[in-house]
Amino acid sequence: MSEMGAAQTRSGYHHTGTVMRSAGDRQTIRVRAAFVSDVHLGSRGCRADLLLEFLKSVEVETLYLVGDVFDLWAMRKSFFWPQEHNNVVRTILGKAKGGTRVVYVPGNHDEDLREFCGSVFGNLEIHREYVHETADGRKLLVLHGDEFDTVVKCSPWLAKLGSTVYDFILGLNTHFNSIRRMFGLPYWSLASYLKHKAKTAVQYIAGFEQAAAHAALKRGMDGVICGHIHRAGMTDIDGFTYCNDGDWVESCTAIVEDMNGRLALWSWPEMRASLAEAPLVEVAA
């Protein structure tokens, strides 16, 4: 057993256990469920390279795609679809073909797919929302989260303007960090810094968490897993579990459930470094 996962609370990251095994020359991590969202395939900010590593390194029974996997807003403005984005789709479909159950809950950037909610294509299912039951019996409401965003709900055009500004800041990130790399400095996110420092953004995130928790509590759930706000985290709200799986634009994070029902938030950039250093551990089937 290796101490590999990174679970985040309001106080920061701590490590939680998971298991690894050998699969040919690749080390894989076996988990019961994994939740990813806000991949934004079709946009220039998508970190498809890291997501591919994650998907190939995790052996999962159920993979939840919690919205904004495709960025149709960005593609309507300027079509962008490199081979790595195609490889992500092929890898997900390959997992479904290989026995992994894939549950797709569309978000606001891929809302066109909501018309297919209720459809089942082999091991791939599309739902407006879903109730996931953990191995230890807890019921978690899984949904994208734009339902709780009053800006998106009441003024879609304003939300799209915000998305355009966000894309512009991500573009600045790219140029800024290319200069940092020249000096041997690590990646630093301007978008993340502005988002976390702005008082209104902090208030919005807190309000979003409360709204998501309240909605799930009213339905008798034990927790909620969502995305949308690109702010990964796990926290307890009055005995209720709030999980946000983050995004694959900046943080590159996922929520995972191990075989015993324990939830953790993984930061893949940290995990991949740990995997490179960890010894192989054989796990009995």
C-alpha positions in Angstrom: 0.0 0.0 0.0 1.4 3.4 -1.0 0.5 6.8 0.3 -0.4 8.3 -3.0 -3.6 10.3 -3.2 -3.9 14.0 -2.3 -7.1 15.0 -0.6 -7.7 18.7 -0.1 -9.6 20.4 2.7 -9.7 24.1 3.4 -6.4 23.7 5.2 -4.6 22.3 2.2 -3.5 18.9 0.8 -2.8 15.8 2.8 -2.2 12.2 1.7 -4.5 9.3 1.6 -3.9 5.7 0.7 -4.5 3.9 -2.5 -3.1 0.8 -4.2 -0.9 0.3 -7.2 -0.2 -2.7 -9.4 1.9 -3.6 -12.4 0.2 -3.6 -15.8 3.0 -4.5 -18.3 5.5 -1.8 -18.1 3.0 0.8 -16.7 2.1 1.4 -13.1 -1.6 1.8 -12.7 -3.8 2.8 -9.7 -6.9 0.8 -9.1 -9.9 2.9 -7.9 -13.6 2.2 -7.7 -14.7 5.5 -9.2 -13.1 8.6 -10.7 -14.8 12.0 -11.3 -13.4 14.5 -13.8 -14.9 17.7 -15.3 -14.1 20.9 -17.1 -11.7 19.3 -19.5 -12.6 21.8 -22.2 -11.6 19.7 -25.2 -11.6 22.0 -28.2 -10.1 24.9 -26.4 -6.5 25.9 -26.4 -6.3 25.9 -22.6 -7.1 22.1 -22.3 -4.3 20.1 -20.7 -5.1 17.0 -22.7 -1.6 15.6 -22.3 -2.0 15.4 -18.5 -5.5 14.0 -18.8 -4.2 11.2 -21.1 -1.6 10.3 -18.5 -4.2 10.2 -15.8 -6.7 8.0 -17.9 -3.9 5.6 -18.8 -2.6 5.3 -15.2 -6.0 4.7 -13.5 -7.9 1.4 -13.6 -11.4 2.5 -12.7 -14.8 0.7 -12.5 -16.9 3.8 -13.1 -15.6 7.0 -14.7 -17.8 10.0 -14.3 -17.5 12.9 -16.8 -19.0 15.8 -14.8 -19.6 18.3 -17.6 -17.7 20.7 -19.9 -15.7 17.8 -21.3 -16.1 19.5 -24.7 -16.0 23.3 -25.0 -18.5 23.9 -27.7 -18.5 27.6 -26.9 -14.8 27.9 -27.8 -15.2 25.7 -30.9 -18.0 27.9 -32.3 -15.7 30.9 -32.1 -12.6 29.2 -33.5 -12.3 25.5 -34.3 -9.3 23.8 -32.5 -8.9 20.1 -32.3 -5.4 18.7 -32.1 -4.5 15.0 -32.1 -4.2 14.9 -28.3 -7.8 15.9 -27.9 -8.8 13.1 -30.2 -6.7 10.7 -28.2 -8.6 11.7 -25.0 -11.9 10.8 -26.7 -10.5 7.5 -28.0 -9.0 6.6 -24.6 -12.4 7.2 -22.9 -14.2 5.1 -25.5 -11.6 2.5 -25.2 -12.2 2.2 -21.4 -15.9 1.9 -22.0 -15.3 -0.9 -24.6 -13.0 -2.6 -22.1 -15.6 -2.7 -19.3 -15.4 0.6 -17.5 -18.8 2.2 -17.0 -18.7 5.8 -18.2 -21.4 8.2 -16.9 -21.5 11.5 -18.8 -23.2 14.5 -17.1 -23.1 17.4 -19.6 -22.3 20.9 -18.4 -23.0 24.4 -19.8 -20.2 24.4 -22.3 -21.4 21.1 -23.8 -25.1 21.6 -23.0 -26.0 20.6 -26.5 -25.5 17.0 -25.4 -28.2 17.4 -22.7 -30.8 16.5 -25.4 -29.3 13.0 -25.3 -29.8 12.6 -21.5 -31.2 9.2 -20.7 -29.4 7.6 -23.6 -27.3 4.5 -23.2 -24.6 3.4 -25.7 -23.1 0.2 -24.3 -21.1 1.2 -21.2 -21.5 4.9 -21.9 -24.5 6.6 -20.3 -25.6 10.2 -20.5 -27.6 11.7 -17.6 -28.6 15.2 -16.6 -27.5 14.3 -13.1 -26.7 11.0 -11.3 -26.7 9.5 -7.8 -23.5 7.7 -7.0 -23.5 5.2 -4.1 -20.1 4.7 -2.5 -18.7 1.4 -1.3 -19.6 2.3 2.3 -23.2 3.2 1.4 -23.2 7.0 1.1 -25.3 8.6 -1.6 -23.6 11.4 -3.6 -25.4 13.7 -6.0 -23.3 14.1 -9.2 -24.0 17.1 -11.4 -22.0 19.8 -13.2 -23.0 22.7 -11.1 -24.1 25.4 -13.5 -27.5 25.0 -11.9 -26.2 26.9 -9.0 -24.6 29.7 -10.9 -27.0 32.5 -11.0 -25.0 34.3 -13.7 -25.3 31.3 -16.1 -28.9 30.7 -15.1 -30.2 34.3 -15.3 -27.9 35.8 -17.9 -26.2 33.4 -20.3 -24.7 36.1 -22.5 -22.9 37.5 -19.4 -21.5 34.1 -18.6 -20.2 33.7 -22.2 -18.5 37.2 -21.8 -16.9 35.9 -18.7 -15.7 32.8 -20.5 -14.1 35.0 -23.2 -12.2 37.1 -20.6 -11.1 33.8 -18.9 -9.8 32.5 -22.2 -7.8 35.8 -22.7 -6.2 35.4 -19.2 -5.3 31.8 -20.0 -3.6 33.1 -23.2 -1.6 35.5 -21.1 -0.7 32.5 -18.8 0.9 30.7 -21.7 3.2 33.6 -22.7 4.0 34.5 -19.1 5.0 31.0 -18.3 7.1 30.5 -21.4 9.2 33.3 -20.0 9.3 31.8 -16.6 10.5 28.5 -18.1 13.4 30.3 -19.7 14.6 31.2 -16.2 13.9 27.7 -14.8 10.9 28.8 -12.8 7.8 26.6 -12.3 4.3 27.2 -13.7 2.3 29.9 -12.1 -1.3 30.6 -13.0 -2.4 34.2 -13.3 -6.0 33.2 -13.8 -5.9 31.1 -10.6 -4.2 33.9 -8.7 -6.8 36.5 -9.7 -9.7 34.1 -9.1 -8.6 33.2 -5.6 -7.6 36.7 -4.5 -10.6 38.6 -5.7 -13.0 39.2 -2.8 -16.1 38.7 -5.0 -14.7 35.5 -6.4 -14.1 34.1 -2.9 -17.6 35.1 -1.9 -19.0 33.5 -5.1 -17.2 30.2 -4.4 -18.5 30.1 -0.8 -22.0 30.8 -2.1 -21.7 28.1 -4.8 -20.6 25.5 -2.2 -23.5 26.3 0.1 -26.1 26.2 -2.8 -24.8 22.9 -4.0 -24.8 21.4 -0.5 -28.3 22.7 0.2 -29.8 21.3 -3.0 -28.4 17.8 -2.3 -29.3 17.9 1.4 -33.0 18.6 0.4 -32.9 15.4 -1.6 -31.6 13.3 1.3 -28.1 12.9 -0.1 -24.9 12.5 2.0 -22.8 14.6 -0.3 -22.4 16.3 -3.7 -19.7 16.0 -6.4 -19.6 18.8 -9.0 -17.3 20.9 -11.1 -18.1 24.1 -13.1 -16.2 26.7 -11.0 -12.7 25.4 -11.7 -12.0 25.3 -7.9 -11.0 21.9 -6.7 -11.8 21.0 -3.1 -13.2 18.7 -0.5 -14.9 20.1 2.6 -17.4 19.2 5.3 -20.5 21.5 5.5 -22.5 20.7 8.6 -21.7 17.0 8.3 -22.3 17.0 4.5 -19.5 16.2 2.0 -18.9 18.8 -0.7 -16.5 17.8 -3.4 -15.5 19.7 -6.5 -13.2 17.8 -8.9 -11.6 21.0 -10.3 -10.6 21.1 -14.0 -8.1 20.1 -16.6 -7.1 23.6 -17.7 -5.2 24.8 -14.6 -5.4 22.5 -11.6 -5.6 19.1 -13.4 -7.4 17.4 -10.5 -9.9 14.6 -10.0 -12.0 13.2 -7.2 -11.5 9.4 -6.7 -13.1 6.8 -4.6 -11.0 3.8 -3.4 -12.4 0.3 -3.0 -13.4 1.0 0.6 -15.5 4.1 -0.3 -13.0 6.7 0.8 -12.9 9.8 -1.3 -9.8 11.8 -2.1 -8.9 14.8 -4.3 -5.9 14.0 -6.5 -3.7 16.6 -8.1 -2.3 14.8 -11.1 0.9 16.9 -11.5 1.7 15.8 -7.9 0.6 12.2 -8.4 2.6 11.6 -11.6 5.8 12.7 -9.7 4.9 10.2 -6.9 4.2 7.4 -9.4 7.6 7.9 -11.0 9.4 7.4 -7.7 7.1 4.7 -6.1 8.0 0.9 -6.3 5.6 -1.5 -7.9 3.1 -3.2 -5.6 1.3 -6.3 -6.9 -2.3 -6.5 -5.9 -4.2 -9.7 -5.9 -7.3 -9.8 -8.1 
